[in-house]
Amino acid sequence: MGIARYRKAPPHAVKIAEREVLEAAHRVRAAEGAATFGRREYKKALEVHRFGEQLVFALRDAPRSRELSVLDGACGKSHLSFVARLLVLPALGIRARIVGVDEVPQRIATCRKVARALELDGLEFHVGRLADVALPAPLDVAWALHACGPATDQFLARAVAAGARWILCVPCCHRRIDRGFEEAGVPACGRLRSRLSDVLLDAARFLRLEAAGYRVDAVEFAGGDVTPRNLMLRAERTASGRPPADAAARLARLARLFPELS
């Protein structure tokens, strides 16, 4: 448990080259019907590559004898899932059924278009709220790359409730905490309180996962030059993490100081 800064991919025999991810990202972009691949798309491809490195590490002991079920929560255009399907999972020898969920119909329409154009099986996409969409049982893996604001918490709650063994989540667009700073003696500085608010929200998410029986790490999955929102919560349901009762007690203490975390 803890936090590690991004330096290089976690050690594993399987390596996913950045060049391969960029090539796959170009294929996905072309399948969307786009004629350009600009700086924004390039940075997104780098994020996906770094996330893919974490998937390789997290799923190193995943079963190969059966198809895994995967949730891509708040999937957007599902660039992560497409690259995972094209590169990461085959490199690991993993077969998977990936279910992408997003509340924006246009995004899901684009995902379905890309899957048809690339003739990819094992991918399905649904419009709706994470809490409402039926998921495969059992759910093996849940991932989310930059689920905005409350979508991160909805994703984590759904993944835990579905019993996912592995959860990888990169939060984005944190909501602002307002209560508790005065009592905790934090200076009345908006910039400091905003940064601390982000950390507290992710700390509460970390503890909720531990309280649900997961071993959790917080890792900077990419460099700050790729994305400023580069903190990943990487969790595995296991008996070797912090005792759930201890995590729940820590969360309760934190919520007493900052009630909005409860």
C-alpha positions as CSV (number, residue, x, y, z in Angstrom):
1,M,0.0,0.0,0.0
2,G,1.2,3.5,-0.6
3,I,2.0,5.9,-3.4
4,A,4.7,5.5,-6.1
5,R,5.7,8.1,-8.7
6,Y,5.6,7.3,-12.3
7,R,9.1,6.4,-13.6
8,K,8.7,3.3,-15.8
9,A,6.3,0.4,-16.4
10,P,5.9,-2.0,-13.5
11,P,8.1,-5.1,-14.1
12,H,6.6,-7.8,-16.3
13,A,7.7,-9.9,-19.2
14,V,5.0,-8.5,-21.4
15,K,5.8,-5.1,-22.8
16,I,3.4,-2.9,-24.7
17,A,5.3,-0.5,-26.9
18,E,4.3,3.1,-27.1
19,R,4.6,2.9,-30.9
20,E,2.1,0.1,-31.0
21,V,-0.4,2.0,-28.9
22,L,-0.1,5.1,-31.2
23,E,-0.7,2.9,-34.2
24,A,-3.8,1.4,-32.6
25,A,-5.0,4.9,-31.6
26,H,-4.6,6.0,-35.2
27,R,-6.7,3.0,-36.3
28,V,-9.4,3.8,-33.8
29,R,-9.4,7.5,-34.8
30,A,-9.8,6.6,-38.5
31,A,-12.6,4.2,-37.6
32,E,-14.4,7.1,-36.0
33,G,-14.3,8.8,-39.3
34,A,-11.9,11.5,-38.2
35,A,-9.3,12.8,-40.7
36,T,-6.9,14.3,-38.2
37,F,-4.8,13.0,-35.3
38,G,-3.7,16.1,-33.3
39,R,-2.0,16.9,-30.1
40,R,-5.1,16.1,-28.0
41,E,-5.4,12.7,-29.6
42,Y,-1.6,12.1,-29.1
43,K,-1.8,12.9,-25.4
44,K,-4.8,10.6,-25.0
45,A,-2.9,7.8,-26.7
46,L,0.0,8.3,-24.2
47,E,-2.5,8.1,-21.3
48,V,-3.9,4.9,-22.7
49,H,-0.4,3.5,-23.1
50,R,0.5,4.3,-19.5
51,F,-2.8,2.8,-18.3
52,G,-2.1,-0.3,-20.4
53,E,1.2,-0.7,-18.6
54,Q,-0.8,-0.8,-15.3
55,L,-3.2,-3.3,-16.7
56,V,-0.3,-5.6,-17.7
57,F,0.9,-5.4,-14.1
58,A,-2.4,-5.8,-12.4
59,L,-3.6,-8.7,-14.5
60,R,-0.4,-10.7,-14.4
61,D,-2.1,-13.5,-12.4
62,A,-5.5,-13.3,-14.1
63,P,-6.9,-16.6,-15.3
64,R,-6.3,-17.5,-19.0
65,S,-8.5,-20.6,-19.0
66,R,-11.8,-18.7,-19.3
67,E,-13.1,-15.4,-20.7
68,L,-12.9,-12.5,-18.3
69,S,-15.7,-10.0,-17.9
70,V,-14.7,-6.3,-17.9
71,L,-16.5,-3.0,-17.1
72,D,-15.4,0.2,-18.8
73,G,-17.2,2.7,-16.6
74,A,-18.1,6.2,-18.0
75,C,-16.3,4.9,-21.1
76,G,-16.6,8.0,-23.3
77,K,-15.3,6.9,-26.7
78,S,-13.7,3.9,-25.1
79,H,-10.2,4.4,-26.5
80,L,-8.8,2.5,-23.5
81,S,-11.0,-0.5,-24.2
82,F,-10.2,-0.6,-27.9
83,V,-6.5,-0.5,-27.3
84,A,-6.9,-3.1,-24.5
85,R,-8.8,-5.3,-26.9
86,L,-6.4,-4.8,-29.8
87,L,-3.1,-5.0,-27.9
88,V,-3.0,-5.4,-24.1
89,L,-5.3,-8.4,-23.5
90,P,-4.0,-10.5,-26.5
91,A,-0.4,-9.8,-25.4
92,L,-1.4,-11.3,-22.0
93,G,-3.2,-14.2,-23.5
94,I,-6.5,-13.0,-22.0
95,R,-9.9,-13.4,-23.6
96,A,-12.4,-10.9,-22.4
97,R,-15.9,-9.6,-22.8
98,I,-15.8,-5.8,-22.3
99,V,-18.9,-3.8,-21.4
100,G,-18.7,-0.1,-21.9
101,V,-21.2,2.2,-20.2
102,D,-21.8,5.9,-20.7
103,E,-24.7,8.3,-20.3
104,V,-24.1,10.1,-23.6
105,P,-25.8,8.4,-26.5
106,Q,-23.6,10.0,-29.1
107,R,-20.5,8.6,-27.5
108,I,-21.9,5.1,-27.4
109,A,-23.0,5.4,-31.0
110,T,-19.3,6.2,-31.9
111,C,-18.1,3.2,-29.9
112,R,-20.4,0.9,-31.7
113,K,-19.3,2.4,-35.1
114,V,-15.6,1.8,-34.3
115,A,-16.2,-1.8,-33.1
116,R,-18.0,-2.6,-36.4
117,A,-15.4,-0.9,-38.5
118,L,-12.5,-2.7,-36.8
119,E,-14.5,-6.0,-36.8
120,L,-13.9,-6.5,-33.1
121,D,-15.9,-9.0,-31.1
122,G,-16.1,-9.2,-27.3
123,L,-17.1,-5.5,-27.0
124,E,-20.6,-4.2,-26.2
125,F,-21.7,-0.7,-25.3
126,H,-24.7,0.6,-23.4
127,V,-26.3,4.0,-22.8
128,G,-27.3,4.5,-19.2
129,R,-26.3,5.1,-15.6
130,L,-23.7,2.8,-14.1
131,A,-26.1,1.8,-11.4
132,D,-28.8,0.7,-13.8
133,V,-26.9,-1.3,-16.5
134,A,-26.9,-5.1,-16.1
135,L,-23.3,-6.4,-15.9
136,P,-21.9,-9.9,-16.4
137,A,-21.7,-12.0,-13.3
138,P,-19.1,-12.5,-12.0
139,L,-17.4,-9.3,-12.9
140,D,-13.6,-9.7,-13.1
141,V,-12.2,-6.3,-14.0
142,A,-13.4,-2.8,-13.8
143,W,-11.5,0.2,-15.3
144,A,-12.3,3.9,-15.7
145,L,-10.0,6.5,-17.2
146,H,-11.0,10.0,-16.2
147,A,-14.6,9.4,-15.1
148,C,-15.6,13.0,-14.4
149,G,-16.7,14.2,-11.0
150,P,-19.3,12.0,-9.3
151,A,-19.0,9.4,-12.1
152,T,-15.8,8.2,-10.3
153,D,-17.7,7.4,-7.1
154,Q,-20.6,5.9,-9.1
155,F,-18.1,3.7,-10.9
156,L,-16.3,2.6,-7.8
157,A,-19.5,1.8,-6.0
158,R,-20.8,-0.3,-9.0
159,A,-17.5,-2.1,-9.3
160,V,-17.4,-3.0,-5.6
161,A,-21.1,-4.0,-5.6
162,A,-20.5,-6.3,-8.6
163,G,-17.6,-8.0,-6.8
164,A,-14.9,-7.0,-9.3
165,R,-11.6,-8.6,-8.4
166,W,-9.5,-5.9,-10.1
167,I,-10.3,-2.2,-10.1
168,L,-8.2,0.5,-11.9
169,C,-9.6,4.0,-11.7
170,V,-8.1,7.4,-12.7
171,P,-10.4,10.1,-11.1
172,C,-11.0,13.4,-12.8
173,C,-12.7,16.8,-12.2
174,H,-12.9,16.5,-8.4
175,R,-15.8,18.2,-6.6
176,R,-14.8,20.8,-4.0
177,I,-14.9,20.1,-0.3
178,D,-16.0,23.2,1.7
179,R,-16.4,22.0,5.3
180,G,-13.8,21.0,7.9
181,F,-10.8,23.1,6.8
182,E,-11.3,25.7,9.6
183,E,-11.6,23.1,12.3
184,A,-8.5,21.3,10.9
185,G,-6.5,24.5,10.9
186,V,-5.9,24.6,7.2
187,P,-4.9,28.2,5.9
188,A,-7.7,30.1,4.3
189,C,-6.0,29.9,0.9
190,G,-8.2,28.7,-2.0
191,R,-5.4,27.1,-4.0
192,L,-4.2,25.0,-1.0
193,R,-7.7,24.0,0.0
194,S,-8.5,23.0,-3.6
195,R,-5.4,20.8,-3.7
196,L,-6.1,19.3,-0.3
197,S,-9.7,18.7,-1.3
198,D,-8.6,16.5,-4.2
199,V,-6.3,14.5,-1.9
200,L,-9.0,14.1,0.7
201,L,-11.5,12.8,-1.8
202,D,-9.1,10.3,-3.2
203,A,-8.0,9.3,0.3
204,A,-11.7,8.5,1.1
205,R,-12.0,6.5,-2.0
206,F,-8.8,4.6,-1.1
207,L,-10.2,3.8,2.3
208,R,-13.6,2.8,1.0
209,L,-11.9,0.2,-1.3
210,E,-9.9,-1.1,1.6
211,A,-13.0,-1.3,3.8
212,A,-14.6,-3.4,1.0
213,G,-11.7,-5.9,1.2
214,Y,-9.3,-4.6,-1.5
215,R,-5.6,-4.2,-1.4
216,V,-5.1,-0.7,-2.8
217,D,-2.2,1.3,-4.2
218,A,-2.2,4.9,-5.4
219,V,0.2,5.3,-8.3
220,E,1.1,8.1,-10.6
221,F,0.4,6.1,-13.8
222,A,1.7,8.8,-16.1
223,G,4.0,11.8,-16.1
224,G,2.6,15.3,-15.4
225,D,3.5,16.3,-19.0
226,V,1.0,13.7,-20.2
227,T,-1.9,14.6,-17.9
228,P,-2.2,16.6,-14.6
229,R,-4.9,14.1,-13.5
230,N,-2.4,11.2,-13.3
231,L,-3.3,9.5,-10.0
232,M,-4.6,6.0,-10.3
233,L,-6.3,3.9,-7.7
234,R,-5.3,0.3,-8.4
235,A,-7.1,-2.3,-6.3
236,E,-7.3,-6.0,-6.0
237,R,-9.8,-8.0,-3.8
238,T,-7.5,-10.0,-1.6
239,A,-7.0,-11.0,2.0
240,S,-3.6,-9.4,2.2
241,G,-4.6,-5.7,2.4
242,R,-5.4,-3.5,5.4
243,P,-8.0,-5.1,7.7
244,P,-11.4,-3.8,6.5
245,A,-12.4,-2.7,10.0
246,D,-9.3,-0.6,10.4
247,A,-9.9,1.0,7.0
248,A,-13.5,1.8,8.0
249,A,-12.4,3.3,11.3
250,R,-9.8,5.5,9.5
251,L,-12.5,6.6,7.1
252,A,-14.8,7.5,10.0
253,R,-12.1,9.6,11.6
254,L,-11.5,11.4,8.4
255,A,-15.2,12.0,7.9
256,R,-15.5,13.5,11.4
257,L,-13.0,16.2,10.4
258,F,-14.4,16.6,6.9
259,P,-18.1,15.6,6.9
260,E,-18.5,15.8,3.1
261,L,-16.4,12.6,2.9
262,S,-19.0,10.5,4.6
